[in-house]
Amino acid sequence: MRTVIGIRPANLGHRAVDDANGPHAHRLVQLLARTLRHLERHGLVKMHRSPDTRAMRPEALATEFLIVLD
């Protein structure tokens, strides 16, 4: 979550491509998109989708977690 909050990318591809300008950049975008979809399903992230393009911007909904172990 700290990464999503700190980066605030315009869309998913900008950050992934910035991190790896190479043959695996497209794969990183796919992995990031899948991870964010999973986090969205669990209510931790809200994805803002652009109505005119395919761009998506993540917004962290949960910033702190409490883990209780029995």
Residue, then its C-alpha position, 0 to 999 in steps of 0.5 A: m500500500r505504501t507503494v501505491i500511496g507514494i507513487r500516484p502514477a497517472n496510469l499503471g504502465h508509467r511506473a512499470v515501464d519507468d522501472a524496467n525499460g527493456p524486453h520485460a516491461h510489458r510483462l511487468v505492466q500485466l503483473l501490476a494490473r493483476t495484483l491491483r485487480h486482486l487488491e481491488r476485489h479485497g477492498l484495499v484499492k479502488m481503481h479509477r478508470s479513464p472514460d476515454t482511454r484504457a488508463m487506470r489509476p490506483e487509489a489506496l483505501a486501506t493504509e493501516f492493517l491490524i493482524v490478529l493471530d489466535 
